Amino acid sequence: MRSVQRSEETGSPSLNLPSPIQTFSFENHTFYLKRDDLIHSDFSGNKARKFHYFLTHDFPHVDTLVSYGSAQSNAMYSLSVLAKMKGWNFEYYVDHIADYLKANPNGNYKAAIENNTVFKVKSEELRVKSENVLFIEEGGRQKEAEYGIRLLAKEIIEWQKDHSIEELNIFLPSGTGTTALYLQKTLCDEDVVGGQHPTVYTCACVGGSDYLNKQFYMLEADENYHPTILSLPKKHHFGKLYRENYEIWLKLQQQTGVVFDLLYDPLGWRTLLAHRELLCKPLLYIHQGGLLGNESMLLRYKRKFPLITVNG
Ligand SMILES: *Cc1c(COP(=O)(O)O)cnc(C)c1O
């Protein structure tokens, strides 16, 4: 069983904040990397940001956390950790769980079970209305996410000031787009030297750019707060295996020594390298964690492309 880190004095879990920003080089481009993957061994990445509000506030009437989505989702695992930290039950609704996964639990699914997640199939009614239940949207797409992402924006602005970086591009790949949207929005709210706010660029890993744009509008009507969406010419299907994704993931690891996530980051980096003009200014890439989910993806990749290895 995983144990949860707690700081002695406060009794609250200790998060490694502000997360470090390091310099790396990839394909002869230097970039900065915001290591949100290092926030906490179990509660890391953008889910720690999105769920920060729930972690740091008291919910005296709540004893049960409820959410829904896929059986291997990063958000599900992070919520199981949040529930454990808070001493809540965690009920998670899925459309279905593959027989293979049930028989051979791995990755996020296995870790969520170890955290006592109760899985329910969606036909059972979602218990969202009672006072003791805290309901969280799939992937944490909700207003409360802004709270933790504002702290991310403040960390970035502080760092920018300390390093006298005047113009900054930021890139992060999107699922629901919640992180990118609130990051651009809260950066716009900050006072910055010279008055120029960092520009947030992203790409759609789930659905396409139209879907992502709709997600932005659901959270924020003012277009001035929206990130800029970049895309590749070919359509990409979430969770599908692509040779190019596996190759760039291996290359990233070889050239930087950092393990990136296998679902979002490969498309993120392919999109970024197809828009190299972004790298003419200082560029900050946000590492959004998700490494536990790599376990199941890596098994699938190794089975599909057994001959691919790193060759520089
Ligand atoms: C959840 C997740 C995302 C997507 O975040 P959104 O806020 O839904 O856009 C991206 N990368 C990783 C590693 C994630 O776990």
The ligand as an SDF file (V2000), in Angstrom:
LIG
                    3D

 15 15  0  0  0  0  0  0  0  0999 V2000
   -5.0580   15.0200  -16.9850 C   0  0  0  0  0  0  0  0  0  0  0  0
   -3.8200   15.2480  -17.7580 C   0  0  0  0  0  0  0  0  0  0  0  0
   -3.7730   16.1630  -18.8270 C   0  0  0  0  0  0  0  0  0  0  0  0
   -4.9850   16.9380  -19.2870 C   0  0  0  0  0  0  0  0  0  0  0  0
   -5.3590   17.9800  -18.4160 O   0  0  0  0  0  0  0  0  0  0  0  0
   -6.6180   18.8890  -18.7450 P   0  0  0  0  0  0  0  0  0  0  0  0
   -6.6730   19.8880  -17.6390 O   0  0  0  0  0  0  0  0  0  0  0  0
   -7.8190   17.9780  -18.7130 O   0  0  0  0  0  0  0  0  0  0  0  0
   -6.4310   19.5020  -20.0760 O   0  0  0  0  0  0  0  0  0  0  0  0
   -2.5560   16.3370  -19.4870 C   0  0  0  0  0  0  0  0  0  0  0  0
   -1.4550   15.6370  -19.1310 N   0  0  0  0  0  0  0  0  0  0  0  0
   -1.4740   14.7590  -18.1150 C   0  0  0  0  0  0  0  0  0  0  0  0
   -0.2340   13.9970  -17.8120 C   0  0  0  0  0  0  0  0  0  0  0  0
   -2.6530   14.5270  -17.4000 C   0  0  0  0  0  0  0  0  0  0  0  0
   -2.6610   13.6250  -16.4040 O   0  0  0  0  0  0  0  0  0  0  0  0
  1  2  1  0
  2  3  1  0
  2 14  2  0
  3  4  1  0
  3 10  2  0
  4  5  1  0
  5  6  1  0
  6  7  2  0
  6  8  1  0
  6  9  1  0
 10 11  1  0
 11 12  2  0
 12 13  1  0
 12 14  1  0
 14 15  1  0
M  END
$$$$
